Amino acid sequence: MKTKAMALALLLSVVGCSESNEDAKTDMKKEMEKAGEATAETYEGAKEKTADAWDDTKNATSDAYEDGKEMTSDAYEDGKDMASDAYEDGKDMASDAYDKTAEKTGEWKDAAAQKAHEACVAMKEKMGGDVSECDD
């Protein structure tokens, strides 16, 4: 009887283990499915975040490009205005310098003529000539 009882116990434990083994397989399969779903959800979330980050980067780059373009255009216009102003100032300065030079030249010419007249008069008076000849 003991042998029969042991055999029966062994049979029950094998049958119990095989049933337990099937339950473990089913549980493991369910856990794997859950893990697969979680992985798929994580992947989709990461994919969406990456796409959003890419869009943000593209938008920021585009905005920076447009801002840079506008700044460059503004700087160009400012530079153009400054160059035009400098050109006009240079023209005015050159014109003023020309006028002053012409004025000074006229003064020197008049002074030279005066000195020549005075020298002529002095020479005519010393030598006894006609002083009116110096007025020519």
C-alpha positions in Angstrom: 0.0 0.0 0.0 2.8 2.3 0.7 4.1 1.9 -2.8 0.7 2.6 -4.3 0.3 5.7 -2.1 3.7 6.9 -3.1 3.0 6.3 -6.8 -0.3 8.1 -6.5 1.4 11.0 -4.7 4.1 11.1 -7.4 1.5 11.0 -10.1 -0.5 13.8 -8.5 2.6 15.9 -8.1 3.6 15.4 -11.7 0.1 16.2 -12.9 0.0 19.2 -10.5 3.4 20.4 -11.7 2.4 20.1 -15.3 -0.7 22.1 -14.6 1.3 24.5 -12.6 3.8 24.7 -15.5 1.0 25.5 -17.9 -0.3 28.2 -15.6 3.2 29.7 -15.4 3.5 29.6 -19.2 0.1 31.4 -19.5 1.1 33.9 -16.9 4.5 34.5 -18.6 2.7 34.9 -21.9 0.4 37.5 -20.4 3.4 39.4 -18.8 5.3 39.3 -22.2 2.2 40.7 -24.0 2.0 43.5 -21.3 5.7 44.2 -21.7 5.3 44.3 -25.5 2.4 46.8 -25.3 4.4 49.0 -22.8 7.4 48.9 -25.2 5.2 49.8 -28.2 3.6 52.7 -26.2 7.0 53.9 -25.1 8.3 53.7 -28.7 5.3 55.6 -30.0 5.7 58.2 -27.3 9.4 58.6 -28.1 8.6 58.8 -31.8 6.1 61.6 -31.2 8.5 63.5 -28.9 11.3 63.2 -31.5 8.9 64.5 -34.2 7.9 67.4 -32.0 11.5 68.2 -31.1 12.4 68.1 -34.8 9.5 70.4 -35.6 10.6 72.8 -32.8 14.1 72.7 -34.1 13.0 73.4 -37.7 10.8 76.3 -36.5 13.5 77.8 -34.3 16.0 77.5 -37.1 13.6 79.1 -39.6 12.9 81.9 -37.1 16.6 82.5 -36.5 17.2 82.6 -40.3 14.4 85.1 -40.8 15.7 87.2 -37.9 19.2 87.1 -39.2 18.0 88.1 -42.7 16.1 91.0 -41.2 19.1 92.1 -39.1 21.4 91.9 -42.1 18.9 93.9 -44.2 18.6 96.5 -41.5 22.4 96.7 -41.1 22.8 97.0 -44.9 20.3 99.9 -45.0 22.0 101.6 -42.0 25.4 101.2 -43.7 24.0 102.6 -46.9 22.5 105.6 -45.1 25.8 106.2 -43.2 27.8 105.9 -46.4 25.5 108.4 -48.2 25.7 110.8 -45.2 29.5 110.4 -45.2 29.6 111.1 -48.9 27.5 114.2 -48.6 29.6 115.4 -45.6 32.7 114.8 -47.7 31.3 116.7 -50.6 30.4 119.6 -48.3 33.8 119.6 -46.7 35.5 119.5 -50.0 33.3 122.4 -51.3 34.1 124.4 -48.1 37.8 123.7 -48.5 37.7 124.8 -52.1 35.8 128.0 -51.2 38.3 128.7 -48.4 41.2 128.0 -50.7 39.8 130.2 -53.5 39.2 133.0 -50.9 42.7 132.6 -49.5 44.1 132.6 -53.0 42.2 135.8 -53.8 43.5 137.4 -50.6 47.1 136.3 -51.5 46.7 137.6 -55.0 45.4 140.9 -53.8 48.2 141.1 -51.2 50.8 140.3 -53.9 49.3 142.9 -56.2 49.3 145.4 -53.3 53.0 144.6 -52.5 53.9 144.9 -56.2 52.1 148.2 -56.5 53.9 149.5 -53.3 57.3 148.3 -54.7 56.6 149.9 -58.0 55.7 153.2 -56.3 58.7 153.1 -54.1 61.0 152.4 -57.1 59.4 155.2 -59.2 59.7 157.7 -56.3 63.4 156.8 -55.8 64.3 156.8 -59.5 62.1 159.7 -60.4 59.6 158.0 -62.6 55.8 158.5 -63.1 54.0 156.8 -60.2 50.8 156.6 -62.3 52.5 153.9 -64.4 52.2 151.6 -61.3 48.4 151.6 -61.5 48.3 149.5 -64.6 
